[in-house]
């Protein structure tokens, strides 16, 4: 087993049990190797965790950028991004890890996690701001403040993330639909 497989299985355990609830022996057992084999690839649990954190942050930014590069109508592109978190949360271990870690960082790594997450949020808001600016220029949405709109979008995503962590899929879907409808209605041009 290589570092990629170790990170994947560790991300699953960290997402399910948290940092403190996951031991290196748990990870080794899930991967099907002996615990010392993990140290061939990672200095320790912190190094493994931070490596997964870095990969998940980059993965999420790549996903957002790829969504914005698709040739879909603006409304569909933004809606797909918004709804994708609910669908991807079930299947994507790295996303589950990312969301859980952003809300429940390990105490001993909290500063590093918060710094990484804030850096990610800054990049996400900037990507969104640019996307909303282009949509305003192309008259696809109202002439609104793109920076504030990006911030609102991210705040709505936070709400979705909390619901994913604490609620069931029925309540998540109901709230996502209500949030999306309200958000889009605020952006629609009045033509």
Buried (B, 14 or more C-beta within 10 A) or exposed (E): BEEEBBBBBBBBBBBEEBBEEBEBEBBBBBBEBEBEEBEEBBEEBBEBBBBBBEBBBEBBBEBBEEBBEEEEEBBEBBBEBBBBBBEBBEEBBBBBBBBBBBEBBBEEBEEBBEEBBEEBBEBBBEBBBEBBBBBBEEEBBEEBEBBEBBBBBEEBBEEBBBBBBEBEBEEBBEBBEEBBEEBBEEBEEEE
